[in-house]
Amino acid sequence: MEPTPTGVRVLPYGDRALLVEVDGPEAVAAIRRALEAAPLPGQRDVVPAARTVLVVLDRRPTDLDATAVRRLPTADAGPADGGPLVTVPVVLDGPDLAEVARLSGRSVPGVVAALTGVELTVAFSGFAPGFGYLTGLPEDLHVPRRETPRTRVPAGAVALAGPYAGIYPRSSPGGWQLVGRTDAVLFDVDRDPPALLVPGARVRFREVG
C-alpha cells in the first residue's frame, strides 16, 4: 500500500496485526500515543520501533482499521507523553566520555551537566530485553558510534549513539559511546512489567559516585 501524504504506510502483518511505517521516531511516538488514547476495536498491543508501529489485534484487521490508522497524527501530538518518571542513578565516568566531549564541543563537566539536566523519553525497545532507546538528547550529543565496536560492553553501561541514549541490560558486544554505568536492573522477569524502561516512560539520569 502506498504511503499517504503524511508519510504513513499501513500494511497487513500476518492475520492479526497491522504494520505502520512512518518517517521517524517523532511520528512513531505520535501514533503510539494516539492508539493508546483511542485503541482500535480489539487492539491487544502496540509495539513501537524506530520507524514502525506494530498494532496487534484479537481479530483480522479490516480496511476501516487501515484507514483509521492512516488518519492518525504524525506530528504535534500534544505535550510530552506524561508516562512514568524513572530516575536512574549513574556514575558518569565512561571510557568514551572524553571523546563524547570532544565530538560535542563541550567540556566533560558540560557533558555530565547535559546528561543529568535533560528529561529523556523511551521511544521504543529493542536489541535486547530491557534495552530502551532514549530520545531527547541535546543535538550536539548526537555522536556517532565508535569506528570499532567493543567485543564486550558490561551490563549497566550507559551509552550514546546518534540521537539515542541507552543502557545495556546485559553484557554484549556493542559500538555505542560509553559515558557511564549504573547498577539499576533493566530487566527482571519477576517484575511487572519486566522492563524498567518501557516505551513512553520519562527518564532522568542522577549522578552518583
Backbone as ProteinMPNN parsed JSONL, in Angstrom:
{"seq_chain_A": "MEPTPTGVRVLPYGDRALLVEVDGPEAVAAIRRALEAAPLPGQRDVVPAARTVLVVLDRRPTDLDATAVRRLPTADAGPADGGPLVTVPVVLDGPDLAEVARLSGRSVPGVVAALTGVELTVAFSGFAPGFGYLTGLPEDLHVPRRETPRTRVPAGAVALAGPYAGIYPRSSPGGWQLVGRTDAVLFDVDRDPPALLVPGARVRFREVG", "coords_chain_A": {"N_chain_A": [[0.849, -1.188, 0.0], [0.587, 2.211, -0.891], [2.294, 5.039, 0.615], [0.596, 7.616, 2.489], [-0.032, 11.213, 2.042], [0.936, 12.153, 4.474], [3.026, 10.518, 4.977], [2.562, 7.997, 6.001], [2.387, 4.511, 5.901], [0.4, 1.659, 5.783], [0.403, -1.705, 6.418], [-0.702, -5.11, 6.074], [0.045, -7.504, 8.616], [0.686, -10.58, 9.062], [-2.247, -12.348, 10.155], [-3.43, -10.995, 12.217], [-2.628, -8.414, 12.757], [-1.408, -5.063, 12.089], [1.119, -3.344, 10.329], [2.599, -0.319, 10.712], [4.234, 2.011, 8.863], [6.393, 4.745, 9.117], [7.976, 8.047, 9.023], [9.899, 8.519, 11.027], [11.136, 8.66, 14.494], [9.579, 10.666, 15.812], [7.066, 10.604, 14.543], [6.437, 7.943, 15.086], [6.129, 8.058, 17.907], [3.931, 9.796, 18.08], [1.873, 8.339, 16.815], [1.807, 6.064, 18.435], [0.976, 7.203, 20.9], [-1.552, 8.133, 20.142], [-2.912, 5.741, 19.537], [-2.841, 4.476, 21.998], [-4.406, 6.206, 23.482], [-6.852, 6.112, 22.148], [-7.797, 3.246, 21.395], [-7.898, 0.872, 18.651], [-10.782, -1.136, 17.854], [-10.65, -4.207, 19.53], [-7.923, -4.078, 19.929], [-4.832, -5.318, 20.997], [-2.125, -4.89, 21.566], [0.515, -2.464, 21.222], [3.387, -1.931, 19.521], [6.133, -0.081, 19.354], [8.819, 0.914, 17.14], [11.875, 2.034, 15.555], [11.027, 3.252, 13.123], [8.57, 2.188, 12.704], [5.309, 1.005, 13.732], [3.817, -1.618, 15.312], [0.639, -2.902, 15.342], [-1.231, -4.903, 17.217], [-3.963, -7.055, 17.044], [-7.012, -8.698, 18.203], [-8.276, -9.982, 16.234], [-8.975, -10.286, 12.684], [-7.579, -7.675, 10.803], [-9.266, -4.876, 9.227], [-10.191, -2.965, 6.259], [-11.196, -0.591, 7.231], [-9.837, -0.311, 9.645], [-7.218, 0.134, 8.704], [-7.612, 2.537, 7.358], [-8.34, 4.2, 9.496], [-5.95, 4.227, 10.969], [-4.207, 5.446, 9.161], [-5.123, 8.018, 9.299], [-4.25, 9.008, 11.672], [-2.491, 11.357, 13.801], [0.816, 12.463, 12.986], [2.605, 14.233, 13.944], [3.136, 17.045, 16.173], [1.647, 16.119, 18.339], [0.737, 16.952, 20.766], [1.58, 17.635, 24.285], [4.467, 16.329, 26.091], [4.664, 12.783, 26.687], [3.88, 12.164, 29.365], [4.318, 9.833, 30.674], [5.399, 7.288, 33.079], [7.851, 8.44, 35.431], [11.2, 7.642, 35.553], [13.978, 7.527, 37.517], [17.349, 7.173, 37.113], [20.178, 6.118, 38.758], [23.463, 7.08, 38.051], [26.886, 6.566, 37.454], [29.026, 8.714, 36.065], [31.504, 8.11, 34.363], [32.484, 6.987, 32.077], [34.493, 5.205, 29.603], [34.462, 6.491, 27.142], [33.772, 9.06, 27.589], [35.375, 11.402, 27.457], [35.877, 11.476, 24.723], [33.292, 11.854, 23.732], [32.878, 14.4, 24.742], [34.774, 15.795, 23.23], [33.758, 15.412, 20.607], [31.31, 16.698, 20.804], [31.958, 19.274, 21.386], [31.812, 20.198, 23.927], [32.892, 20.58, 27.372], [34.038, 17.949, 29.587], [32.685, 18.146, 32.154], [30.567, 19.643, 31.137], [29.251, 17.861, 29.434], [28.39, 15.998, 31.326], [26.679, 17.634, 32.831], [24.742, 18.171, 30.895], [23.681, 15.609, 30.402], [22.574, 14.972, 32.856], [20.757, 16.954, 33.17], [18.635, 16.869, 31.458], [15.414, 15.677, 30.435], [14.68, 12.548, 29.294], [13.024, 10.379, 26.907], [11.621, 7.154, 26.564], [11.645, 5.865, 23.506], [11.316, 3.479, 22.086], [11.727, -0.099, 22.422], [14.321, -2.574, 22.117], [16.936, -4.579, 20.548], [17.937, -5.967, 22.921], [16.251, -7.672, 25.606], [14.847, -5.299, 27.739], [16.345, -3.154, 26.869], [16.072, 0.161, 26.267], [15.515, 2.647, 23.846], [16.426, 5.864, 24.145], [15.212, 9.079, 23.653], [15.633, 12.66, 23.131], [18.01, 13.869, 23.676], [20.306, 16.655, 23.773], [21.11, 18.216, 20.668], [23.835, 18.437, 20.054], [24.91, 16.278, 21.317], [24.401, 14.137, 19.754], [26.158, 11.872, 18.882], [28.422, 9.944, 16.792], [28.534, 6.339, 16.412], [31.169, 4.237, 17.741], [34.097, 3.73, 15.753], [35.267, 1.23, 15.822], [33.623, -1.421, 17.111], [33.197, -2.606, 20.484], [34.1, -5.808, 21.763], [32.966, -6.643, 24.079], [30.645, -5.16, 26.102], [29.956, -4.055, 29.312], [27.222, -5.077, 31.454], [24.834, -2.642, 32.377], [26.121, -0.458, 31.347], [26.052, 2.906, 30.345], [25.222, 4.612, 27.447], [25.769, 6.383, 24.312], [24.584, 7.009, 20.999], [24.199, 8.332, 17.863], [20.998, 9.878, 17.728], [20.236, 8.772, 20.114], [20.213, 7.674, 23.562], [21.135, 5.004, 25.744], [20.958, 2.062, 27.864], [22.875, -0.698, 28.51], [21.408, -3.77, 29.119], [22.543, -6.177, 29.687], [25.677, -7.944, 29.506], [27.316, -7.607, 26.406], [28.419, -7.507, 22.941], [29.115, -4.267, 21.449], [28.77, -1.025, 19.906], [28.324, 1.543, 20.795], [28.996, 4.798, 22.273], [30.472, 4.858, 25.376], [29.489, 6.358, 28.308], [28.999, 6.166, 30.996], [27.84, 4.312, 33.919], [25.52, 2.104, 35.562], [23.876, 0.596, 38.384], [21.307, -0.15, 38.203], [18.633, -2.443, 37.67], [17.747, -3.505, 34.639], [16.065, -5.358, 33.439], [13.83, -7.732, 34.632], [12.407, -10.727, 35.096], [10.628, -11.308, 37.092], [9.366, -8.979, 37.7], [6.746, -6.578, 37.249], [5.948, -4.254, 34.933], [8.389, -6.419, 33.29], [10.53, -4.96, 32.143], [12.435, -2.131, 33.071], [12.504, 0.278, 31.702], [10.079, 1.311, 29.811], [8.323, 1.851, 26.679], [7.437, 5.239, 26.243], [7.965, 5.984, 28.852], [9.406, 8.459, 31.012], [12.705, 9.549, 31.546], [15.314, 10.241, 33.765], [18.723, 10.909, 34.396], [20.569, 10.525, 37.316], [23.357, 11.737, 38.852], [25.759, 9.855, 40.582], [28.24, 8.716, 42.958]], "CA_chain_A": [[0.0, 0.0, 0.0], [1.39, 3.41, -0.996], [2.173, 5.937, 1.754], [-0.276, 8.767, 2.359], [0.745, 12.462, 2.047], [1.585, 12.343, 5.767], [4.154, 9.608, 5.075], [2.165, 6.782, 6.718], [2.003, 3.353, 5.112], [-0.175, 0.626, 6.643], [0.5, -2.999, 5.763], [-1.105, -6.267, 6.896], [1.171, -8.207, 9.233], [0.01, -11.796, 9.465], [-3.706, -12.235, 10.104], [-3.936, -10.374, 13.433], [-1.876, -7.195, 13.067], [-1.063, -4.097, 11.055], [2.428, -2.718, 10.478], [2.508, 1.075, 10.296], [5.551, 2.543, 8.529], [6.392, 6.209, 9.151], [9.252, 8.658, 8.67], [10.898, 8.558, 12.081], [10.696, 8.487, 15.883], [8.512, 11.594, 16.226], [5.807, 10.055, 14.051], [6.178, 6.726, 15.865], [5.605, 8.444, 19.221], [2.603, 10.384, 17.917], [0.919, 7.272, 16.519], [1.671, 5.238, 19.641], [0.14, 7.911, 21.865], [-2.931, 8.174, 19.654], [-3.51, 4.414, 19.658], [-3.028, 4.186, 23.416], [-5.512, 7.034, 23.962], [-8.097, 5.678, 21.497], [-7.424, 1.992, 20.726], [-8.776, 0.246, 17.674], [-11.552, -2.247, 18.427], [-9.897, -5.457, 19.599], [-6.484, -3.849, 19.992], [-4.196, -6.063, 22.094], [-0.8, -4.376, 21.897], [1.135, -1.516, 20.31], [4.831, -2.157, 19.667], [6.869, 0.893, 18.547], [10.227, 0.715, 16.794], [12.474, 3.288, 15.097], [10.204, 3.853, 12.073], [7.355, 1.396, 12.527], [4.478, 0.677, 14.881], [3.056, -2.838, 15.111], [-0.642, -2.861, 16.055], [-1.68, -6.282, 17.344], [-5.397, -7.144, 17.291], [-7.509, -10.035, 18.525], [-9.119, -10.333, 15.092], [-8.382, -9.918, 11.403], [-7.769, -6.247, 10.527], [-10.114, -4.524, 8.093], [-9.831, -1.733, 5.559], [-11.544, 0.527, 8.113], [-8.718, -0.162, 10.579], [-6.102, 0.755, 7.996], [-7.973, 3.934, 7.113], [-8.274, 4.92, 10.77], [-4.545, 4.417, 11.339], [-3.608, 6.423, 8.255], [-5.601, 9.348, 9.668], [-3.705, 9.408, 12.965], [-1.473, 12.413, 13.704], [2.217, 12.034, 12.98], [3.415, 15.319, 14.499], [2.37, 17.973, 17.0], [0.649, 15.286, 19.004], [0.47, 17.418, 22.116], [2.729, 17.689, 25.167], [5.197, 15.091, 26.337], [3.827, 11.635, 26.989], [3.347, 12.059, 30.705], [4.499, 8.469, 31.16], [6.054, 7.206, 34.385], [9.199, 9.002, 35.526], [12.19, 6.712, 36.094], [15.26, 8.161, 37.808], [18.387, 6.147, 37.063], [21.458, 6.562, 39.312], [24.516, 6.808, 37.075], [28.255, 7.04, 37.64], [29.408, 9.208, 34.741], [32.963, 8.001, 34.238], [32.691, 6.032, 30.999], [35.762, 5.317, 28.87], [34.328, 7.343, 25.965], [33.233, 10.36, 27.993], [36.216, 12.47, 26.919], [35.67, 11.52, 23.272], [31.992, 12.495, 23.526], [33.089, 15.826, 24.977], [35.472, 16.342, 22.06], [32.855, 15.408, 19.455], [30.196, 17.62, 21.016], [32.442, 20.622, 21.624], [31.614, 20.538, 25.333], [33.832, 20.023, 28.342], [33.494, 16.756, 30.246], [31.603, 18.559, 33.067], [29.427, 20.099, 30.351], [28.519, 16.675, 29.002], [27.719, 15.466, 32.521], [25.566, 18.53, 33.149], [23.7, 17.986, 29.889], [23.039, 14.303, 30.575], [21.791, 14.946, 34.093], [19.826, 18.075, 33.197], [17.596, 16.723, 30.438], [14.48, 14.567, 30.602], [14.644, 11.713, 28.101], [11.816, 9.569, 26.742], [11.838, 5.856, 25.923], [10.919, 5.86, 22.239], [10.969, 2.092, 21.781], [12.639, -1.086, 22.992], [14.879, -3.46, 21.11], [18.309, -5.05, 20.681], [17.944, -6.994, 23.96], [15.185, -7.402, 26.568], [15.159, -4.257, 28.701], [17.094, -2.046, 26.277], [15.212, 1.219, 25.763], [16.138, 3.711, 23.05], [16.013, 7.098, 24.789], [15.321, 10.277, 22.824], [15.588, 13.923, 23.86], [19.357, 14.401, 23.904], [20.68, 17.852, 23.017], [21.575, 17.826, 19.336], [25.292, 18.298, 19.982], [25.29, 14.975, 21.861], [24.094, 13.1, 18.772], [27.501, 11.488, 18.454], [28.43, 8.693, 16.022], [29.041, 5.121, 17.042], [32.598, 4.013, 17.642], [34.527, 3.125, 14.489], [35.495, -0.189, 16.099], [32.802, -1.849, 18.244], [33.81, -3.429, 21.524], [33.62, -7.196, 21.799], [32.188, -6.823, 25.299], [30.215, -3.993, 26.869], [29.402, -4.616, 30.542], [25.844, -4.767, 31.831], [24.693, -1.385, 33.098], [26.825, 0.64, 30.679], [25.224, 3.98, 29.793], [25.893, 4.855, 26.183], [25.165, 7.279, 23.338], [24.846, 6.749, 19.581], [23.228, 9.079, 17.081], [20.078, 10.654, 18.557], [19.755, 7.942, 21.217], [20.956, 7.171, 24.715], [20.647, 3.684, 26.124], [21.668, 1.356, 28.936], [22.972, -2.121, 28.179], [20.842, -4.551, 30.229], [23.401, -7.334, 29.95], [26.95, -7.878, 28.799], [27.178, -7.965, 24.999], [29.186, -6.627, 22.061], [28.413, -3.022, 21.184], [29.574, 0.044, 19.331], [27.929, 2.862, 21.276], [29.969, 5.524, 23.084], [30.164, 4.585, 26.783], [29.697, 7.565, 29.105], [28.771, 5.939, 32.416], [27.396, 2.976, 34.334], [24.503, 2.093, 36.604], [23.549, -0.699, 38.985], [19.876, -0.39, 38.041], [18.269, -3.686, 36.984], [16.948, -3.084, 33.489], [15.076, -6.373, 33.071], [13.642, -8.729, 35.684], [11.201, -11.475, 34.722], [9.706, -11.359, 38.233], [8.819, -7.649, 37.907], [5.643, -6.251, 36.35], [6.46, -5.026, 33.793], [9.782, -6.861, 33.483], [11.485, -3.92, 31.729], [12.399, -0.883, 33.836], [12.296, 1.389, 30.769], [9.058, 0.921, 28.843], [8.019, 2.959, 25.765], [6.646, 6.32, 26.821], [8.478, 6.39, 30.163], [10.347, 9.573, 31.073], [13.925, 9.06, 32.209], [16.336, 11.213, 34.186], [19.942, 10.364, 34.967], [21.013, 11.183, 38.54], [24.764, 11.412, 39.032], [26.166, 9.334, 41.893], [29.607, 8.231, 42.976]], "C_chain_A": [[0.882, 1.233, 0.0], [1.228, 4.289, 0.243], [1.228, 7.082, 1.454], [0.575, 10.028, 2.291], [1.434, 12.726, 3.375], [2.759, 11.388, 5.963], [3.849, 8.322, 5.788], [1.816, 5.692, 5.712], [1.529, 2.269, 6.071], [-0.223, -0.674, 5.86], [-0.066, -4.096, 6.655], [0.131, -6.987, 7.41], [0.605, -9.496, 9.828], [-1.496, -11.594, 9.378], [-4.29, -11.591, 11.35], [-3.222, -9.064, 13.755], [-1.729, -6.326, 11.829], [0.318, -3.54, 11.36], [2.338, -1.324, 9.884], [3.928, 1.591, 10.077], [5.469, 4.059, 8.433], [7.817, 6.725, 8.927], [10.306, 8.614, 9.765], [10.301, 8.502, 13.47], [9.586, 9.433, 16.323], [7.151, 11.082, 15.786], [5.443, 8.772, 14.785], [5.538, 7.081, 17.203], [4.191, 8.998, 19.112], [1.555, 9.303, 17.676], [0.73, 6.363, 17.728], [0.765, 5.905, 20.657], [-1.324, 7.909, 21.437], [-3.622, 6.823, 19.829], [-3.705, 4.006, 21.115], [-4.197, 4.984, 23.99], [-6.847, 6.57, 23.399], [-7.804, 4.396, 20.723], [-8.416, 1.609, 19.626], [-9.605, -0.835, 18.358], [-10.735, -3.539, 18.398], [-8.397, -5.297, 19.665], [-5.886, -4.529, 21.215], [-2.865, -5.461, 22.515], [-0.368, -3.389, 20.825], [2.641, -1.587, 20.557], [5.579, -1.167, 18.779], [8.282, 0.439, 18.254], [10.738, 2.041, 16.227], [11.598, 3.994, 14.068], [8.94, 3.052, 11.794], [6.599, 1.289, 13.849], [3.687, -0.573, 14.518], [1.804, -2.765, 15.971], [-1.213, -4.269, 16.05], [-3.147, -6.285, 17.757], [-5.776, -8.564, 17.714], [-8.4, -10.575, 17.408], [-8.379, -9.956, 13.814], [-8.615, -8.427, 11.153], [-8.587, -6.02, 9.262], [-9.577, -3.276, 7.399], [-10.145, -0.508, 6.416], [-10.444, 0.769, 9.145], [-7.553, 0.563, 9.914], [-6.384, 2.23, 7.726], [-7.864, 4.759, 8.383], [-6.833, 5.207, 11.172], [-3.885, 5.462, 10.446], [-4.008, 7.852, 8.608], [-5.037, 9.831, 11.007], [-2.644, 10.49, 12.792], [-0.07, 11.833, 13.734], [3.16, 13.112, 13.499], [2.496, 16.207, 15.321], [1.268, 17.255, 17.748], [0.397, 15.72, 20.436], [1.724, 17.412, 22.974], [3.375, 16.343, 25.338], [4.282, 14.032, 26.9], [3.184, 11.666, 28.358], [3.422, 10.647, 31.248], [5.202, 8.472, 32.499], [7.46, 7.79, 34.34], [10.113, 7.995, 36.213], [13.488, 7.475, 36.289], [16.317, 7.076, 37.936], [19.67, 6.703, 37.668], [22.605, 6.136, 38.406], [25.844, 7.368, 37.571], [28.769, 7.433, 36.257], [30.928, 9.277, 34.621], [33.34, 7.065, 33.092], [33.96, 6.266, 30.21], [35.676, 6.206, 27.63], [33.835, 8.748, 26.313], [34.055, 11.512, 27.413], [36.04, 12.601, 25.407], [34.32, 12.166, 22.935], [32.108, 14.0, 23.74], [33.769, 16.469, 23.762], [34.536, 16.461, 20.865], [31.757, 16.447, 19.581], [30.649, 19.072, 21.147], [32.214, 21.099, 23.037], [32.82, 20.088, 26.147], [33.218, 18.75, 28.915], [32.434, 17.146, 31.274], [30.371, 19.056, 32.317], [28.593, 18.95, 29.832], [27.739, 16.093, 30.174], [26.511, 16.32, 32.872], [24.417, 18.352, 32.168], [22.949, 16.679, 30.109], [22.175, 14.25, 31.819], [20.74, 16.052, 34.137], [18.673, 17.955, 32.235], [16.681, 15.563, 30.813], [14.376, 13.828, 29.281], [13.33, 10.928, 28.058], [12.182, 8.258, 26.072], [10.985, 5.812, 24.658], [10.439, 4.46, 21.882], [11.999, 1.19, 22.434], [13.171, -1.973, 21.884], [16.274, -3.901, 21.488], [18.41, -6.196, 21.69], [16.809, -6.677, 24.924], [15.627, -6.365, 27.607], [15.925, -3.083, 28.145], [16.11, -1.043, 25.695], [16.011, 2.25, 24.997], [15.575, 5.044, 23.542], [16.246, 8.28, 23.861], [15.25, 11.519, 23.709], [16.942, 14.492, 24.185], [19.517, 15.746, 23.199], [21.337, 17.441, 21.705], [23.086, 17.656, 19.278], [25.788, 17.003, 20.601], [24.843, 13.823, 20.963], [25.41, 12.641, 18.138], [27.461, 10.168, 17.69], [28.853, 7.512, 16.886], [30.568, 5.067, 16.927], [32.946, 3.371, 16.297], [34.759, 1.631, 14.659], [34.65, -0.602, 17.299], [33.619, -2.655, 19.257], [33.259, -4.851, 21.44], [32.795, -7.467, 23.046], [31.925, -5.48, 25.955], [29.557, -4.53, 28.141], [27.939, -4.236, 30.752], [25.818, -3.478, 32.642], [25.415, -0.225, 32.469], [25.826, 1.621, 30.091], [25.941, 4.514, 28.564], [25.085, 5.784, 25.287], [25.523, 6.817, 21.936], [23.783, 7.453, 18.764], [22.307, 9.882, 17.989], [19.672, 9.947, 19.842], [20.765, 7.825, 22.361], [20.37, 5.812, 25.059], [21.489, 3.105, 27.242], [21.677, -0.123, 28.587], [22.448, -2.958, 29.343], [21.677, -5.772, 30.589], [24.683, -7.17, 29.149], [26.763, -8.355, 27.362], [28.172, -7.143, 24.186], [28.407, -5.34, 21.812], [29.333, -1.933, 20.693], [29.181, 1.433, 19.776], [29.038, 3.471, 22.122], [29.585, 5.408, 24.56], [30.506, 5.81, 27.634], [29.51, 7.325, 30.6], [28.312, 4.52, 32.681], [26.372, 3.114, 35.44], [24.326, 0.685, 37.139], [22.063, -1.022, 38.843], [19.642, -1.686, 37.266], [17.298, -3.335, 35.862], [15.858, -4.071, 33.131], [15.048, -7.448, 34.139], [12.328, -9.446, 35.402], [10.189, -11.542, 35.856], [9.069, -10.002, 38.532], [7.7, -7.418, 36.893], [5.593, -4.737, 36.133], [7.916, -5.409, 34.002], [10.812, -5.787, 33.158], [11.317, -2.686, 32.6], [12.024, 0.29, 32.942], [11.344, 0.954, 29.673], [8.782, 2.1, 27.91], [7.074, 3.973, 26.387], [7.14, 6.795, 28.17], [9.427, 7.576, 30.014], [11.526, 9.149, 31.945], [14.821, 10.235, 32.545], [17.523, 10.457, 34.76], [20.319, 11.194, 36.188], [22.45, 10.76, 38.821], [25.042, 10.951, 40.456], [27.641, 8.965, 41.798], [30.633, 9.313, 42.787]], "O_chain_A": [[1.823, 1.32, 0.789], [0.164, 4.297, 0.86], [1.072, 7.478, 0.299], [1.791, 9.945, 2.464], [2.427, 13.454, 3.41], [3.423, 11.435, 6.999], [4.774, 7.599, 6.158], [1.042, 5.921, 4.783], [2.194, 1.993, 7.07], [-0.811, -0.744, 4.781], [0.074, -4.023, 7.876], [1.145, -7.068, 6.716], [0.109, -9.505, 10.954], [-1.968, -10.757, 8.609], [-5.505, -11.622, 11.546], [-3.21, -8.642, 14.911], [-1.896, -6.776, 10.695], [0.65, -3.292, 12.519], [2.04, -1.161, 8.701], [4.735, 1.603, 11.007], [4.594, 4.6, 7.758], [8.74, 5.949, 8.676], [11.499, 8.667, 9.465], [9.093, 8.318, 13.62], [8.735, 9.049, 17.126], [6.191, 11.117, 16.556], [4.271, 8.536, 15.076], [4.533, 6.488, 17.595], [3.344, 8.704, 19.955], [0.473, 9.343, 18.262], [-0.389, 5.939, 18.014], [-0.118, 5.258, 21.22], [-2.221, 7.71, 22.255], [-4.786, 6.767, 20.224], [-4.638, 3.267, 21.43], [-4.901, 4.504, 24.879], [-7.865, 6.626, 24.09], [-7.584, 4.449, 19.513], [-9.593, 1.968, 19.664], [-9.161, -1.399, 19.358], [-10.195, -3.915, 17.357], [-7.662, -6.267, 19.479], [-6.366, -4.345, 22.334], [-2.508, -5.511, 23.692], [-0.813, -3.457, 19.679], [3.108, -1.334, 21.667], [5.66, -1.377, 17.568], [8.874, -0.323, 19.018], [10.089, 3.071, 16.405], [11.439, 5.213, 14.132], [8.311, 3.227, 10.751], [7.166, 1.458, 14.928], [2.965, -0.583, 13.522], [1.89, -2.587, 17.186], [-1.632, -4.772, 15.008], [-3.533, -5.601, 18.705], [-4.982, -9.498, 17.603], [-9.178, -11.506, 17.614], [-7.292, -9.38, 13.859], [-9.746, -7.959, 11.281], [-8.602, -6.85, 8.353], [-8.649, -2.623, 7.877], [-9.443, 0.5, 6.339], [-10.148, 1.915, 9.483], [-6.974, 1.486, 10.487], [-5.494, 3.071, 7.853], [-7.359, 5.881, 8.36], [-6.524, 6.295, 11.659], [-3.09, 6.273, 10.922], [-3.304, 8.796, 8.251], [-5.324, 10.952, 11.427], [-1.973, 10.542, 11.761], [0.196, 10.844, 14.416], [4.377, 12.928, 13.496], [1.272, 16.152, 15.204], [0.122, 17.702, 17.795], [-0.107, 14.935, 21.239], [2.822, 17.207, 22.456], [2.905, 15.338, 24.806], [3.256, 14.334, 27.51], [2.041, 11.233, 28.504], [2.688, 10.291, 32.17], [5.565, 9.532, 33.009], [8.17, 7.654, 33.344], [9.831, 7.55, 37.325], [14.041, 8.013, 35.331], [16.197, 6.173, 38.763], [20.211, 7.676, 37.143], [22.708, 4.966, 38.037], [25.915, 8.501, 38.047], [28.928, 6.581, 35.383], [31.543, 10.335, 34.755], [34.39, 6.424, 33.129], [34.458, 7.39, 30.148], [36.707, 6.635, 27.112], [33.518, 9.533, 25.42], [33.488, 12.492, 26.929], [36.053, 13.71, 24.873], [34.213, 12.929, 21.976], [31.507, 14.784, 23.006], [33.383, 17.553, 23.326], [34.519, 17.487, 20.185], [31.32, 17.017, 18.581], [29.84, 19.992, 21.035], [32.401, 22.28, 23.329], [33.657, 19.318, 25.674], [32.023, 18.502, 28.751], [31.363, 16.538, 31.283], [29.25, 18.908, 32.803], [27.367, 19.04, 29.789], [26.568, 15.738, 30.034], [25.44, 15.793, 33.175], [23.251, 18.379, 32.561], [21.722, 16.642, 30.015], [21.155, 13.56, 31.841], [19.917, 16.082, 35.052], [17.814, 18.836, 32.186], [17.115, 14.59, 31.429], [14.022, 14.419, 28.261], [12.62, 10.832, 29.059], [12.963, 8.242, 25.121], [9.759, 5.732, 24.728], [9.308, 4.272, 21.434], [13.02, 1.659, 22.937], [12.544, -2.109, 20.833], [16.746, -3.641, 22.595], [18.908, -7.272, 21.359], [16.434, -5.512, 25.051], [16.652, -6.534, 28.268], [16.146, -2.103, 28.856], [15.396, -1.351, 24.741], [17.071, 2.682, 25.452], [14.387, 5.32, 23.374], [17.347, 8.463, 23.342], [14.863, 11.447, 24.875], [17.037, 15.494, 24.895], [18.928, 15.959, 22.14], [22.04, 16.431, 21.645], [23.577, 16.814, 18.526], [26.957, 16.652, 20.438], [24.901, 12.662, 21.367], [25.721, 12.989, 16.999], [26.564, 9.354, 17.912], [29.452, 7.678, 17.949], [31.168, 5.769, 16.114], [32.179, 2.565, 15.77], [34.482, 0.849, 13.749], [34.937, -0.169, 18.414], [34.609, -3.298, 18.906], [32.098, -5.062, 21.089], [32.008, -8.414, 23.075], [32.852, -4.756, 26.317], [28.678, -5.387, 28.051], [27.483, -3.195, 30.278], [26.679, -3.254, 33.493], [25.347, 0.892, 32.983], [24.87, 1.225, 29.424], [27.128, 4.834, 28.623], [23.879, 5.954, 25.472], [26.616, 6.301, 21.701], [22.592, 7.204, 18.949], [22.782, 10.512, 18.934], [18.845, 10.467, 20.591], [21.979, 7.869, 22.161], [19.231, 5.513, 24.701], [22.584, 3.587, 27.533], [20.624, -0.731, 28.391], [22.984, -2.871, 30.448], [21.531, -6.333, 31.675], [24.756, -6.356, 28.229], [26.127, -9.382, 27.122], [28.719, -6.168, 24.701], [27.184, -5.317, 21.945], [30.522, -1.91, 21.014], [29.649, 2.416, 19.201], [29.909, 2.763, 22.626], [28.491, 5.817, 24.949], [31.656, 6.247, 27.679], [29.834, 8.202, 31.4], [28.376, 3.647, 31.815], [26.352, 4.107, 36.166], [24.589, -0.295, 36.443], [21.612, -2.065, 39.317], [20.368, -1.989, 36.319], [16.166, -2.92, 36.113], [14.828, -3.681, 32.58], [16.08, -8.005, 34.512], [11.259, -8.839, 35.462], [9.011, -11.805, 35.614], [8.318, -9.872, 39.499], [7.71, -7.997, 35.806], [5.231, -4.003, 37.053], [8.608, -4.788, 34.809], [11.851, -5.703, 33.814], [10.196, -2.24, 32.843], [11.308, 1.195, 33.37], [11.753, 0.301, 28.713], [8.987, 3.247, 28.308], [6.052, 3.62, 26.977], [6.783, 7.89, 28.605], [10.154, 7.687, 29.027], [11.351, 8.473, 32.959], [15.058, 11.112, 31.715], [17.361, 9.494, 35.51], [20.384, 12.421, 36.113], [22.732, 9.576, 39.005], [24.611, 11.585, 41.419], [28.216, 8.908, 40.71], [31.832, 9.033, 42.782]]}, "name": "protein", "num_of_chains": 1, "seq": "MEPTPTGVRVLPYGDRALLVEVDGPEAVAAIRRALEAAPLPGQRDVVPAARTVLVVLDRRPTDLDATAVRRLPTADAGPADGGPLVTVPVVLDGPDLAEVARLSGRSVPGVVAALTGVELTVAFSGFAPGFGYLTGLPEDLHVPRRETPRTRVPAGAVALAGPYAGIYPRSSPGGWQLVGRTDAVLFDVDRDPPALLVPGARVRFREVG"}
